[in-house]
């Protein structure tokens, strides 16, 4: 017999607590009564029992302590502290009883509670057994009036119509508590009862979503638990977005053009350092290509093109971020933009309606436009009242061209990067020690020097090739076919590819069909256009040219068919005029061929002279 062994007898399970020469200390694990000493010969007929059988028989589930919550762990340790002083006297009934009485008085609890804790622990030999069972309150079935309350709230209150509780209550009385003539019954629930039921069972989330919609909830009510720093532990996390500028622009002739598209990418770690921008009339992947080229451009040289002289530290950014965070816009999910991952960049597409997760770039738009708003009013700037009644027509004040406004944008970015003060920025001890100034460009420059900086260097040529759209191509004996056009490589031997054939992937420039780029093993191999008649044209122009050619060919189909019919008729007429019946002399072929040659042989000089004399005579006769 061993200590802690489990024994079974007639539906009862005992645990062995102590063993002496002729006696044994047992606890009833089913009734959980205090341990008793028994004669060892009395239990010879008992059967062994396992821990699993004990748990199954008592319908007990023991959880691992590390899996318990903080509150649960606190409870079980408090209870174990109550019985810990009794465990040394578990085999002495008198000392055990005195210890129980003493502990109960000291803790201010009943002796029975102490005995219950002790028996529960001894029965299972686990501190987790001291966890109290969860109390479950049985669900009460709703009364008839309460069911009517629930029906009325769902039908008339939790809807997009946003009825008041009073209106929903009135609808309920009309539908559920009126007779056939529309008169109220003698007994009906009060409005206070209806309001109490609503307050007891409503939830804020359900109320907002049902009355305002999921989009409104996500935008303006959802708990803001996102943390931008989780996306940006170091320099190299770029947040990208595009917006239509709040200003009307004109062309060089003074004609209104419209509102341009501004696309920017900001570094999240430095809380809004603008790494690059794109100001265009086109959005989508076109503006994204322009943006990426601007990100890696030398900003000193770039600003010099607009007559703006800057120091490199004001805008020292000429590498791509290692991580780009965007929303679910179509241009960011397109296959063309996704190709940028070939540079080693990681793309993160945020879930819909989560602008707070890229609040840095959203705020940057506001800073860029609001910082220049006071100086652009009455000059085409579009205020918040645009489109409202009696609001001015902001187009009439437009006077800036795209080139003028781009200078304004650059100036605003320079202010945002190098002069804006970042309040409440989460400085680290290292940053404080380095005395980093609270400006985005200073924080960005400090972050670039850190080991964890995640910026990617790439050439403009390689970048633009990666961002070009791609299509399927096919090798044939006539060359590499792309959109039905023939291309050949001036560098490299692709003879085997031309002979074997097969599909390939090629990148192409939508603006020019002069060259395509075969993508093979991560490299771009240039193929030049074979047919010079398409040189200098884009694919759209070539498509129109081929369509026009096809139109002409289709127009000549009838003439072609008529010609073939006429040819057949003429040949048959000639054959019928020979008079041959199919009997041909096959002997003397060589002599016959010599005679035929002699008959058909011509002196071309003599014939030309004869033809010229004949033409001269005919001309004299015509004049005479």
C-alpha positions in Angstrom: 0.0 0.0 0.0 1.4 3.4 -1.0 0.7 6.9 0.0 -1.7 8.8 -2.3 -2.9 5.6 -3.8 -6.6 5.5 -4.8 -8.9 2.6 -3.8 -12.5 1.8 -4.9 -15.1 -0.1 -2.9 -18.9 -0.3 -3.6 -19.0 3.0 -5.5 -16.8 4.9 -3.1 -13.3 6.1 -3.8 -10.7 6.5 -1.0 -7.3 8.1 -1.1 -4.5 6.8 1.1 -3.0 9.6 3.2 -0.8 7.8 5.7 0.3 4.1 6.1 1.5 2.5 9.4 2.2 -1.1 10.4 -1.4 -2.3 10.9 -3.5 0.8 10.1 -4.1 3.2 7.3 -5.4 6.8 7.1 -8.1 7.3 4.3 -10.3 10.1 3.1 -13.6 9.5 1.3 -13.2 11.3 -2.1 -16.9 11.2 -2.9 -18.4 12.5 0.4 -15.3 14.5 1.2 -15.5 13.9 5.0 -12.5 14.3 7.3 -9.8 11.5 7.1 -10.2 8.4 9.4 -7.9 5.6 10.5 -8.8 2.1 9.4 -7.5 -1.4 10.1 -5.3 -2.4 7.2 -6.9 -5.8 6.9 -10.3 -4.1 6.4 -9.3 -2.8 2.9 -7.7 -6.0 1.5 -10.7 -6.5 -0.8 -10.5 -2.9 -2.2 -9.7 -2.4 -5.9 -7.1 0.1 -7.3 -8.5 3.2 -8.9 -6.9 5.8 -11.3 -6.9 9.6 -11.0 -8.9 9.8 -14.3 -11.6 7.6 -12.8 -11.7 9.8 -9.7 -12.2 13.0 -11.9 -14.8 11.3 -14.0 -16.7 9.9 -11.0 -16.8 13.3 -9.3 -17.3 15.3 -12.5 -14.3 17.4 -11.6 -12.0 19.2 -14.0 -8.6 20.3 -12.7 -6.9 23.1 -14.6 -3.2 23.8 -14.7 -2.3 26.6 -12.4 -0.5 28.5 -15.2 -3.7 28.4 -17.3 -5.8 30.1 -14.6 -6.4 33.8 -14.6 -4.9 36.2 -12.0 -8.1 36.3 -9.9 -8.4 32.5 -9.9 -4.8 32.0 -8.8 -5.3 34.5 -6.0 -8.3 32.6 -4.7 -6.7 29.2 -4.7 -3.6 30.5 -2.9 -5.6 32.3 -0.3 -7.5 29.1 0.4 -4.3 27.0 0.5 -2.8 29.4 3.0 -5.8 28.7 5.2 -5.1 24.9 5.3 -1.3 24.9 5.0 -0.9 25.0 8.8 -3.2 22.0 9.3 -1.5 19.6 6.9 1.3 18.6 9.4 -1.3 17.4 11.9 -3.5 15.6 9.4 -2.8 12.2 11.0 -3.6 13.4 14.6 -7.4 13.9 15.0 -7.0 16.0 18.2 -4.3 18.3 17.0 -6.0 18.6 13.6 -9.3 19.7 15.3 -7.4 22.3 17.4 -5.6 23.7 14.3 -8.9 24.0 12.4 -10.5 25.8 15.3 -7.5 28.2 15.6 -7.3 28.9 11.9 -11.1 29.5 11.6 -11.0 32.1 14.4 -7.9 33.8 13.0 -9.3 34.1 9.5 -12.8 35.0 10.6 -14.5 32.1 8.8 -16.4 29.0 10.0 -14.7 25.8 11.0 -16.8 23.9 8.4 -15.4 26.2 5.7 -11.9 25.3 6.8 -12.8 21.6 6.8 -14.3 21.9 3.3 -11.1 23.4 2.0 -9.0 20.8 3.7 -11.0 17.8 2.4 -11.2 19.2 -1.1 -7.4 19.5 -1.3 -6.7 16.1 0.3 -9.1 14.3 -2.0 -7.5 15.6 -5.2 -4.0 16.5 -3.9 -4.0 19.6 -6.2 -4.2 23.2 -5.3 -6.4 23.7 -8.4 -9.1 21.8 -6.6 -9.6 24.8 -4.3 -11.0 26.9 -7.2 -14.7 27.5 -6.5 -17.2 26.2 -9.0 -18.7 28.8 -11.3 -22.3 29.6 -10.4 -24.6 29.5 -13.4 -27.9 31.3 -13.2 -30.5 29.5 -15.2 -32.1 31.5 -18.0 -35.5 32.7 -17.3 -38.0 32.5 -20.1 -39.4 35.9 -21.1 -43.0 36.8 -20.3 -45.5 37.6 -22.9 -45.0 41.4 -22.4 -41.2 41.1 -22.5 -41.4 39.2 -25.8 -43.5 42.1 -27.1 -40.9 44.5 -25.8 -38.1 42.7 -27.6 -40.1 42.5 -30.9 -40.9 46.2 -30.8 -37.3 47.2 -30.1 -36.0 45.1 -32.9 -38.6 46.2 -35.4 -39.0 49.9 -34.6 -36.1 51.1 -32.5 -32.9 49.3 -33.6 -33.3 50.4 -37.2 -31.8 53.0 -39.6 -35.0 55.1 -39.1 -33.7 56.1 -35.6 -37.1 56.2 -34.0 -37.3 57.3 -30.4 -38.2 54.9 -27.6 -41.5 56.7 -27.2 -42.3 56.1 -30.9 -41.3 52.4 -30.7 -43.5 52.1 -27.6 -46.4 53.6 -29.5 -46.0 51.3 -32.4 -45.9 48.3 -30.0 -49.2 49.4 -28.4 -50.8 49.8 -31.9 -49.7 46.4 -33.1 -49.9 44.2 -29.9 -52.3 45.9 -27.5 -55.3 47.2 -29.6 -58.5 45.4 -30.5 -59.9 45.0 -34.0 -61.3 48.6 -33.9 -57.9 50.1 -33.0 -58.8 50.8 -29.4 -56.3 50.2 -26.6 -57.0 47.2 -24.4 -57.8 47.7 -20.7 -54.5 46.3 -19.7 -51.2 47.1 -21.3 -47.6 47.7 -20.1 -46.4 51.1 -19.1 -43.7 53.1 -20.9 -41.5 52.8 -17.8 -41.6 49.0 -18.1 -40.7 49.2 -21.8 -37.9 51.6 -21.0 -36.6 49.4 -18.2 -36.5 46.4 -20.5 -34.5 48.4 -23.0 -32.0 49.6 -20.5 -31.5 46.1 -19.1 -30.8 44.3 -22.4 -29.4 46.9 -24.7 -25.7 47.1 -25.6 -24.0 50.3 -26.9 -22.4 48.5 -29.8 -25.6 46.9 -31.0 -27.5 50.3 -30.6 -24.9 52.2 -32.6 -24.5 49.6 -35.4 -28.3 49.0 -35.8 -29.2 52.8 -35.8 -26.2 54.3 -37.6 -24.7 51.4 -39.6 -21.4 49.5 -39.4 -19.5 52.1 -41.4 -20.4 54.9 -39.0 -19.5 52.7 -36.1 -16.1 51.8 -37.5 -15.3 55.4 -38.3 -16.6 57.4 -35.4 -17.6 55.1 -32.5 -15.4 52.0 -32.4 -12.8 51.9 -29.6 -9.5 53.3 -30.8 -7.2 50.6 -29.6 -4.7 50.7 -32.6 -1.2 51.8 -31.9 0.9 53.3 -34.8 4.1 52.4 -33.0 3.4 48.7 -33.4 3.8 49.2 -37.2 6.9 51.4 -36.8 9.5 50.2 -34.3 12.2 51.7 -36.5 12.8 54.0 -39.4 11.6 52.3 -42.6 7.9 51.9 -42.2 6.2 54.1 -44.8 2.5 54.9 -44.7 1.1 55.8 -48.1 -2.2 57.4 -49.3 -3.6 59.8 -51.9 -6.1 62.6 -51.7 -7.7 65.2 -54.0 -6.2 68.6 -53.2 -8.5 71.3 -51.8 -7.7 73.8 -54.6 -8.6 74.5 -58.2 -5.8 75.1 -60.7 -5.6 76.6 -64.1 -3.4 76.0 -67.2 -0.9 78.5 -68.7 -3.8 80.1 -70.7 -5.8 80.8 -67.5 -8.4 78.0 -68.2 -9.7 76.1 -65.2 -8.4 72.5 -65.2 -9.5 71.1 -61.9 -8.2 69.7 -58.6 -4.9 67.7 -58.7 -4.2 64.4 -56.9 -1.6 64.5 -54.1 0.0 61.2 -53.1 2.5 61.1 -50.3 4.4 58.5 -48.2 5.5 59.3 -44.7 7.8 57.6 -42.2 5.7 56.5 -39.2 8.7 56.2 -36.8 9.4 59.9 -37.1 5.7 60.8 -36.9 5.2 62.3 -40.3 8.5 62.8 -42.1 7.4 63.0 -45.8 9.8 60.7 -47.7 8.3 61.6 -51.1 5.3 63.0 -52.9 3.5 63.0 -56.3 1.3 65.8 -57.6 -0.4 64.7 -60.8 -3.7 65.0 -62.7 -3.9 61.2 -62.8 -4.3 58.8 -59.9 -3.9 55.1 -59.6 -0.7 53.2 -60.4 0.5 56.1 -62.6 0.8 58.4 -59.5 2.3 55.5 -57.5 5.2 55.1 -60.0 5.8 58.9 -59.9 5.7 58.8 -56.1 8.3 55.9 -55.8 10.7 57.7 -58.2 10.4 60.8 -56.1 11.1 58.9 -52.9 14.5 57.8 -54.2 15.3 61.1 -55.9 18.0 63.5 -54.6 15.8 66.1 -52.9 18.4 68.8 -53.1 18.5 68.5 -56.9 14.7 68.0 -57.1 14.0 71.2 -55.3 16.6 73.1 -57.4 14.4 72.4 -60.4 11.7 74.6 -58.9 14.2 77.3 -57.8 14.2 76.2 -54.2 17.6 75.8 -52.5 17.7 73.6 -49.4 20.2 71.9 -47.2 20.4 68.1 -47.4 19.4 67.6 -43.8 16.1 69.3 -44.4 14.9 66.5 -46.7 17.5 63.7 -46.7 15.5 60.8 -48.1 16.6 58.9 -51.2 15.8 55.2 -50.2 12.6 53.2 -50.2 11.0 52.1 -46.9 11.3 48.4 -46.1 7.6 48.3 -45.1 4.8 50.1 -46.9 1.4 50.4 -45.1 -1.7 51.2 -47.2 -5.4 50.9 -47.2 -7.5 48.6 -49.4 -7.5 51.0 -52.4 -7.6 49.3 -55.8 -4.3 50.9 -56.8 -2.5 49.4 -53.7 -3.9 46.0 -54.3 -3.2 45.9 -58.0 -0.7 43.3 -59.3 1.5 46.1 -60.7 2.1 47.8 -57.4 2.5 44.5 -55.6 5.5 43.8 -57.8 7.4 46.3 -55.6 7.9 43.4 -53.2 10.6 42.2 -55.6 12.7 45.0 -54.1 12.5 43.3 -50.7 9.6 45.6 -49.5 6.8 44.2 -47.3 3.3 45.4 -48.2 0.7 45.7 -45.4 -2.9 46.3 -46.5 -5.0 47.6 -43.6 -8.5 46.4 -43.1 -11.4 48.6 -44.4 -12.5 51.6 -42.3 -9.4 51.7 -40.1 -7.9 55.1 -40.9 -6.5 55.4 -37.4 -4.0 52.7 -38.2 -2.4 55.0 -40.7 -3.2 58.2 -38.9 0.3 59.5 -39.5 -0.2 60.0 -43.3 -3.8 61.2 -42.8 -2.5 63.9 -40.5 0.2 64.8 -42.9 -2.3 65.6 -45.6 -4.1 67.9 -43.1 -0.9 69.6 -42.1 0.3 70.2 -45.7 -3.0 71.7 -46.8 -4.1 73.5 -43.6 -0.6 75.1 -43.2 -1.1 76.9 -46.6 -4.8 77.5 -46.4 -4.7 81.1 -45.0 -2.6 82.2 -47.9 -4.6 80.5 -50.6 -8.0 81.7 -49.7 -9.7 83.6 -52.5 -7.1 82.0 -54.9 -9.0 78.8 -55.7 -8.8 77.1 -52.3 -11.9 74.9 -51.6 -13.3 75.5 -48.1 -15.5 73.1 -46.1 -18.7 74.8 -47.2 -18.2 73.9 -50.9 -21.4 72.8 -52.5 -23.6 74.2 -49.9 -26.3 76.8 -50.5 -25.0 80.3 -51.0 -21.4 79.1 -50.8 -19.0 80.9 -53.2 -17.8 79.3 -56.5 -14.2 78.7 -55.6 -13.3 78.0 -59.2 -13.6 81.7 -60.0 -10.6 82.6 -57.8 -8.2 80.0 -59.3 -5.0 81.5 -60.4 -2.2 79.0 -59.8 -0.9 76.5 -62.3 0.2 73.0 -61.5 3.9 74.2 -61.5 3.0 77.1 -59.1 1.1 74.8 -56.7 3.9 72.2 -56.7 6.2 74.9 -55.3 3.6 75.5 -52.6 3.5 71.8 -51.8 7.3 71.5 -51.6 7.4 74.5 -49.2 4.7 73.0 -47.0 6.6 69.6 -46.9 9.8 71.4 -46.0 8.0 73.1 -43.1 6.4 69.8 -42.0 9.7 67.9 -42.1 12.2 70.4 -40.7 10.4 73.0 -38.6 7.2 71.4 -37.2 7.5 70.6 -33.5 6.4 67.1 -32.4 4.8 67.4 -29.1 4.5 64.4 -26.8 6.7 62.2 -29.0 7.7 59.0 -27.2 11.4 59.8 -26.7 13.7 56.9 -25.7 16.6 57.2 -23.4 19.0 57.0 -26.3 17.3 59.9 -28.1 17.3 62.1 -25.0 21.0 61.3 -24.6 21.7 62.3 -28.2 19.6 65.5 -27.8 17.5 64.8 -30.9 15.5 67.9 -31.7 11.7 67.4 -31.8 11.4 67.8 -35.6 10.5 64.9 -38.0 13.7 65.3 -40.1 15.9 65.2 -36.9 14.2 62.0 -35.6 14.4 60.5 -39.1 18.1 61.2 -39.3 18.7 59.7 -35.9 16.7 56.6 -36.8 18.7 56.2 -40.0 21.9 55.7 -38.0 20.4 52.9 -35.9 21.2 49.3 -36.6 17.5 48.4 -37.0 16.9 51.0 -39.8 15.0 49.4 -42.6 15.6 51.4 -45.8 16.3 49.9 -49.3 18.6 51.4 -51.9 17.7 51.0 -55.5 18.3 52.7 -58.8 15.6 54.6 -60.7 16.0 52.3 -63.8 15.6 49.1 -61.7 12.6 50.6 -59.8 10.7 51.7 -62.9 11.3 48.3 -64.6 9.8 46.5 -61.5 6.8 48.8 -61.5 6.0 48.4 -65.3 2.8 46.4 -66.0 3.4 42.9 -67.2 1.7 40.6 -69.7 2.1 37.1 -71.2 4.5 36.8 -74.2 5.3 33.9 -76.5 8.5 32.8 -78.2 8.0 31.9 -81.9 10.2 31.6 -85.0 9.1 35.1 -85.9 10.5 36.5 -82.5 9.0 37.3 -79.1 5.3 38.1 -79.6 3.8 40.7 -77.2 0.3 42.0 -78.0 0.8 40.5 -81.5 4.0 42.6 -82.1 7.4 41.0 -82.9 10.4 41.7 -80.8 14.0 40.5 -80.8 16.9 40.8 -78.4 20.1 42.6 -79.5 22.0 41.2 -76.6 22.1 37.5 -75.9 21.4 34.4 -77.9 17.7 33.3 -77.8 17.8 31.0 -80.9 16.8 28.0 -78.8 13.9 29.9 -77.3 12.7 31.0 -80.8 12.9 27.4 -82.1 11.4 25.7 -79.0 8.7 28.3 -78.5 6.8 28.6 -75.1 5.3 31.3 -72.9 7.1 34.0 -71.0 6.4 37.1 -69.0 7.3 40.5 -70.3 7.1 44.0 -68.8 6.1 46.8 -71.2 5.9 50.6 -71.2 2.4 51.7 -71.9 3.8 55.0 -73.3 6.0 53.3 -76.0 6.0 50.1 -77.9 9.7 50.4 -79.0 10.9 47.9 -76.4 9.7 45.3 -73.9 11.6 43.6 -71.1 11.7 39.8 -70.8 11.5 38.8 -67.1 13.8 35.9 -66.5 15.3 34.8 -63.1 14.7 38.3 -61.6 16.5 40.0 -64.5 15.0 42.3 -67.1 16.3 41.6 -70.7 15.5 44.3 -73.3 13.8 43.2 -76.6 13.5 45.8 -79.4 10.6 46.2 -81.8 11.3 44.4 -85.2 8.8 46.3 -87.4 10.0 49.8 -87.8 6.6 51.1 -89.0 5.4 50.9 -85.3 8.4 52.8 -84.0 7.7 55.8 -81.8 4.1 54.7 -81.2 2.4 53.5 -78.0 0.3 50.3 -77.8 -2.9 52.2 -78.0 -1.9 54.0 -81.2 -0.7 50.7 -82.7 -4.0 49.1 -81.8 -5.9 51.8 -83.6 -3.5 51.5 -86.6 -4.0 47.7 -86.8 -7.8 48.2 -86.5 -7.7 50.6 -89.4 -5.7 48.2 -91.4 -8.1 45.4 -90.5 -11.0 47.6 -91.6 -9.4 48.0 -95.0 -8.7 44.3 -95.3 -12.3 43.5 -94.4 -13.5 45.9 -97.0 -11.6 44.1 -99.7 -12.8 40.6 -98.9 -15.7 40.8 -101.5 -13.3 42.0 -104.2 -10.8 39.2 -103.3 -13.5 36.5 -103.5 -14.8 37.9 -106.8 -11.2 37.8 -108.2 -10.7 34.2 -107.2 -14.0 33.2 -108.9 -13.0 35.1 -112.0 -9.6 33.4 -112.0 -11.2 30.0 -111.8 -13.5 30.8 -114.7 -10.7 32.1 -116.9 -8.5 29.1 -116.3 -11.3 26.7 -117.1 -12.1 28.7 -120.3 -8.5 28.5 -121.4 -8.4 24.7 -120.7 -11.6 24.1 -122.6 -10.1 26.0 -125.6 -7.1 23.8 -126.0 -9.0 21.0 -127.6 -6.9 18.4 -125.8 -8.7 15.2 -125.0 -6.1 13.9 -122.5 -4.1 11.8 -125.1 -0.5 13.1 -124.8 2.5 11.8 -126.6 5.1 11.0 -124.0 7.9 10.1 -126.4 10.6 12.5 -127.6 10.2 14.8 -124.7 13.7 16.1 -125.0 13.3 17.1 -128.7 10.0 18.6 -128.0 11.5 20.8 -125.2 14.3 22.0 -127.6 11.7 23.0 -130.2 9.7 24.8 -127.6 12.7 26.7 -126.3 13.6 27.8 -129.8 10.1 28.9 -130.6 9.8 31.0 -127.3 13.4 32.3 -127.4 13.6 36.1 -127.8 16.2 38.7 -128.7 15.2 41.3 -126.0 17.2 44.1 -127.6 15.6 43.6 -131.0 12.2 43.3 -129.4 12.6 46.5 -127.4 13.7 48.4 -130.5 10.7 47.0 -132.4 8.3 48.0 -129.7 9.7 51.6 -129.5 9.4 52.0 -133.3 5.8 50.7 -133.1 4.9 53.1 -130.3 6.5 56.0 -132.3 4.4 55.1 -135.4 1.2 54.9 -133.3 1.9 58.3 -131.8 2.4 59.9 -135.3 -0.8 58.4 -136.5 -2.7 59.7 -133.4 -1.3 63.3 -134.1 -1.7 63.1 -137.8 
